[in-house]
């Protein structure tokens, strides 16, 4: 540590050593702000508490977001994009040019092994593998004309989560908490449940160059069952009293504040101070929130917690509802990494859908019955779709050219189908929606102008949509 002559004393220990030794009394501190990438950049503090609620830039339709991420790439033509000509021309060559081969050669057209049926007043076509969600189609806004820029899982996953498939950038959850803060100061503003360990890993929920306090707090990871994935908070091995913990934190703050007075604004250090404070506050809020015994047996059964196949994702969905009820701004539930069917499509897509179908439908019903769906934006989808042509005997390759995602609640049109792919489901051709457009629209629904939600780093202003993105007015109620 550089010593400055303006100090009135010379510490026996360096600030870093003192921080290490004092923090050791806290036991396990697994915090988003400490485990996130170090966030170098110019500090832009808008309030004393960076997570304090901030006003939207204009009237918002949504207050919070739940992202249901299907890692691997669900097939649009086997889920929500019915293509009768694909069934008619099964086994024939694709009658137009394919894009470049992504992972292995592909063959002729492959019909869906699943039956489709129309549901609801909207008459939306849904595959038989989503029977529960099918009964909620009048709540959905199905986007059949999605497209992205990258055919590889890593790049496509990061583009979906951060807006960039080539550089490390802040995740959309980080941008949203940076722009709006959070409504509960005793909980993180951004929670990612069972996040993926691959294809970008922590960068999918990182704050990158935004202050580290805006990074997602991971609850476990993809290898840990959701009932074992808990919010990290101070669990003191020495069983110190809260008064003693408070004294330790006050000492840390005093030392760190002294450092700031000599060095000037330090984004990393300020974020870490706030992380320690959040960990202290979470002691009272986190344990009770994560104990679901206060949920009725009927509610737990509705989410599928009584069934081995659905209990893992069901608990994620139930916890998402509990988190947003308590003011968490952005929650991600991840079904990882299961949807990458280069082979065994029929069996695996059916199994994957069974694991998430009932929990997702339960979440939609539960939010609606509690009056929360109107101002909670639900986003469902993967990093790309899949080809309508075969890979091997029973598989499909990656396809970012045209695929499906859907939205619900939060100011979007209900019972809506927007955009279209070609007759076989390969390319988005009508009312195309790029991921940048999706991000711009999501921010708009939250009352944020994607052109004005910026952060200065390395001499320029950055934003989630970079230099791209248009609000998709046709998705708005």
N, C-alpha and C positions, 0 to 999 in steps of 0.2 A: 504494500500500500504506500502511495506517495505521502510523505509527511509535509505539512504546510506550517510555515512559521507563525501563522496567525492563530494556531491553537494555543490555548492557555495552559494545556498540560500535554505531556507525552504519555500515551497509554502504554501500560506494560505489555498488553496483548494487542495484536492488530485487530481492527474491526472484524475482519473475517474470522479470526480465531475466536474472538469473543462471541460472535454470532453462532458459530458452530457449537461452542461449549454451552452457551445458554439455551440454545434450541434443543440440545440433547435432552433436557428435562421434559420436553413435550412428548416424548415417545415417538409414535408414528405420525408423521405429517405428510400424507400423500395428497398434495394439492395441485390443482390445475395450474396455478400461478407458478409453482415451483418446478413442476415436471414439464411445463411447456417449453417450446423453443425460446431461447433468450431473445427478447424483443428489442433490438437496438433501433433507435430512431428518435425523432424529435418528439418531445412530450407535448401533448395537447390536452391539458386537464380542463374539463368543463365544469367540474364541481369538486368539492372537498372529498366526497366519496364518489369514485368513478362509476360505481354500480347504482348510484341513486337514480330513481326514475327521471327521465328527461322527456319533455314534451315532443310529440310528433311534429313534423314540419307542416302538416296539414291534417285535416280530419281523417282519421284512420278507420278502416272497417275491421281490421284484425288487431288484436293486442299481443298475440303470442303464436308460436308455430310448433307443430309436432311433425317431424319428418320421419316417415316409415320407409327406411332404406332397404331395398331388396338387392343385396350385394351379389353380383355375378352377371346380371342382365336378364330379366324375365323376357320371354318371347311374347311380343305383342300379338302375333297371329294365333297364339294359344291361350290368350287371356282376355283382352278387351278390344281387339281389332279383328272383327269377323271378316273373312275373305272367302266367299263362296267360289270364286273362280280358282282359288288355290286348290280347293277340293276337286273341282271339275278337271283341272289340268294336272293333277298329281302325276308325277313321273315324267312329265314333259320338260324340255329345256326352257329356261327362262327366256321369254321372247324379246328381251332387251339386254343391253350390256350390264354386266356385273361391275361393281367397284373392284378395286384390287383385292386380291386374296389376303386375308388378315392373319390366319394362323395355319390353315391347311386348305387344300383344294375343296371346293364344294361342287355338288352335282346338280341334279335336276330338282324341280319343284317338289316340295314335301308338304302334303296336306296336314292339317292339324289332326292329331289322334283324338281330339276332344270335340264333343258336340257343343254348339252354341245355341242360346235361346234369348229371346227378348224379354226384358223385365221392366216393371214399373210403368208409370204414365209416360215416361220419356221414351220407352221402347228400346233402351240401350241393349246391345248384344253383349252377352257375357258368357265366357266359357263355363262348362260344367264343373271345373275345378275350383270355382269361387262361388259356391251356392249361397253362402251367408252374405258376402259383400254384394252379390247380385240383387239381394232383396233391399239393398240400400242405394241402388243406382240413382234414385231421384234426389239423393243428397250429393251426388258426385258431379264434377265437371271433368269429363274425360278428354284428354288432349291426345289425339291420334297422330298429330303431325310433328312430334318432337324430333329434333335432330341435334347432334353434337359434332365435335371436331376431331375426336380421337377414337381409334378402334381398339386400343389397348386398355386393359383394366386400370392400370395405375394412372395413366393420363386422363382417361375418361372419368374415373372416380374423383380425381382432384378437380377437374373442370366442373363437375356437378357440385362439389362441395365448396370450391373456392373461386370459380370463374376462370382459372388458369390451368392448362394442362402441361405447362412447361416450366413455370416458376413457382416457388413457395410463396403463397399469398394467404391472407387471413380467410378463414372459413366464413360461410354465410352466417352461422350462429354468432361468430365473433363480431361481424359487422353489425348485426342487429342489436346485440347487447351494447356495443359501442354507441350506436345511434340512439337507443331508447333506455339504456340501463335496465334494471329489473325491479319488480314490485315487492320483493321480499329480501331484505338486507341480511337475513340470516341463512340464505341459501345461495348457491351459485346462480348466475343469470343464464348459463348455458350448460346443459347436461347431455352427455352422449353415453347411452347405455350399451354395454357390450360392443364397443366399437371394434372394427376390423383391425387385425394386426398386420395385414398385407396391403399392397397396392396404395401406398401413401402413408398408411399407419397414422401416426399422430398428426401429420400434416392435414388430415381431413377435418380435424377439430382444433387445429392450432390457431393462435392469434397472429402468428408470423410477426410482422413489424408493428402491429397494434400493441398497446400495453398488454402485458401478460395476464392481467386480471380478467381480460375478455376471452381468454382461451376456454375451450370446453373442458368441463370437469368429467373425466372418464369414470364410469362405474364399471369396474372390471374390464373385461375384454371379450373377444369372440370365443375364447377358449374356456370361459368361466360361465357356469349356469347363472341365469339372471337372478335367482334367489340368493346367490352368494355375492352378487355385485352390489356393493354398498357405497354410499357417499363417504369419501374420506373426511375425517375431522379429527380434532385433537383427542387422542385416547392416551391419557398420561399413564405411563408405566409405573411411576412412583405414586400415583393417586394423590397428586397435589390438589389442594383446594383451589376453587376458582379464584379466590382472592390471591393466592400465591401465583397462579398462572397469569393473572392480570398484572401483577407486579413484574413478572418476567417480561411480559409483552411490553409494558411501559418502559422497561429498561432498554429493550431492543429498539423501540421507537425513538427513545432519547438518543441512543448511539447513532442510529441511522439518520435521524434528523440533523444531528451534528455533522454527519458526513455530507448531507445535502447542502448544508449552509456553506460548506467550503468548496464543494464541487459544482454547485448549481443543479438545475433539473437533471434527474437521472431516472429515465423511464423504467429501467429494470429494477432499481432499488425501490422506487415508489410503488411499483406493482407488487413487489415482495412484501413490503410493509402491509399493504392491503390484504394480501393473501393470508398472512398470519392472523390478521384481525378477523377475516371471514372464517378461518378455521376455528377460532375461539368462539365466535357466535354460533357456529353450526352445532356445537355440543348440545344445545338445548333443542334445536329444530330437527336435526337429521335423524336421530334415533327413533323418535315417535313417528315421523313421516314414513320411514321405511318399514315400520311394523304394520302389516296389513290385516292383523287380526280384528281390527275394528270394521273391516268390510264384511258385509253380510255374506252368508253362504251362497245365496242366490247370485250376488254380484261376482263372487269368485268363480262360480260355475259358469256364468255368462261369458267370462273371459277365457274359459277353458283351463282354469288352474287345476281342475280335477282330472284332467286327461294328460297322459305323458307326452302326447304329440304336440299339444297346444300350450302346455303350462309355461314353457320357457318364453316364447314370444308373448303369451298372454300376460305374464307378469310385467314384461316391459311396457305393454300397452296400458295396463292398470296403473303402473307407477307413473307413466306419462300423464295420465289424468290427474293423479294425486299431486304431481309436481306443478302442473300448470294451475291447478286450484290454489296452490300456495304461492303463486306469483312468479314462478320460473318463466323466463321469456322464451327460451328455445330448448326443445327436447328432441333428441334423436333416438329412435329405436332401430336397431340394426339386426336384420336376418342375414347372417354372414356364415360363410361364403358359399352359397348353395345353388345359385341360379345359373351356373355356367355350364349348360348342357350341350357340350360338343358331341355327346352320345347319351344313350339311355334317357332321351327326352321324355317319353311318355310316363315312365315310372317316377322319374325324379321331379319333373315339374308338378305332377299330381301330389307327390309327397310334400314338396315345398309349399304349395298352395294350402294344403290341409293344415300345415303348422301355423299359418298366419291368417287364414280366412276368417275363422270364428273370432279370434282376438280383435282383428281390425273392425269387423262388423260391430262387435261389442263396444269398442271405443267410440265409434260413430253414434251408436244408440245412446250410450251413457252420457256423452257430451251433450247430445241433443236434449235428453231428458232433464239435464241439469241447467239448461240454458247457456251452455258454454260453447256450443258449436258455432253460433252466430259470429263470435269474435275470436275464434280459434281457427287458424288456417292449418289444414291437414294436407300434407304432400306425400304422395306414394309413388315409388318408382325405383329403378336401378340406374346404373351408369350408362347403359345403352340397351338396345333391343337385340333381336336375333334375326338371322336370315330366313327368308321363306324357302330357300333351297337347302338341300340336305348336305350334311357333313357326315360321311359314313352312312350307315343304314338308319340311324335313329338319333340324329343330332343336328344342331344348327350352330353356325358360326356367329361371331360378334357382328352387330349391325348398328352403327351410330347414324346411319343415313335416314332412318325413319322408324319411330317407335312410339310407345305409349307411356304417359304418366297421367296421374289424375290428382285433382285438388278437391277439397271439400271445405265448407264453412268459410268463415273469415272474409265474406264479401264477394265470393265467386258465384257465378251462375250455377244454380242447382239443376240437376237433370239435364246437363248440357253435354253435347259432343262437339268438340272443336277441332278442326283440321282433319286431314285425311292423308293416308298413304296411297300408293298406286294400287291397282287391282290385285296385286299379289302381296302387298305389304312390305316392299323393299325400301322405297324412297318416299319421304314426305313430299307431297306435291301441292297440297292445298292448305292455306293458312298455316304455313310452317312456323314453328316456335323453336328458336334456338335456346340453349341453356342460358345465354345472356338475357334473352327476352323473359324467360321464366324468372330469373333473379330480379330483373327490373320490375316485373309485375308483382312479385312477392313483396318487395320493398314498398311499392306503391300502396298495396293493401294495408301495410303497417304504418302508413302515413309518412314514408320517407321517400324523398326524391333521389333516385339512384345517381343522378348527375351531380347532386349537391352533398351526398353522404361521402365525404372524402377524408383522407388522412395524408398529411405531408410526410414523405419519407424519401431520403436520398435525392432531395432537391425537386421533387415533383409531387403533385397530388395524385393519389391512388384512389380507386373505388372498386367495389365488388364487380361491376360490369366493365371495368377498364375503359376502353374507348367504344364499347359496343352497347347493345341492348335497347329494346323498344318495349314500352308497356303494351301488353296484349289486351286491348280494350274489349275484345270479344269475349274475354273470360270473366269480366267484371259484371256483377249483378246490377 
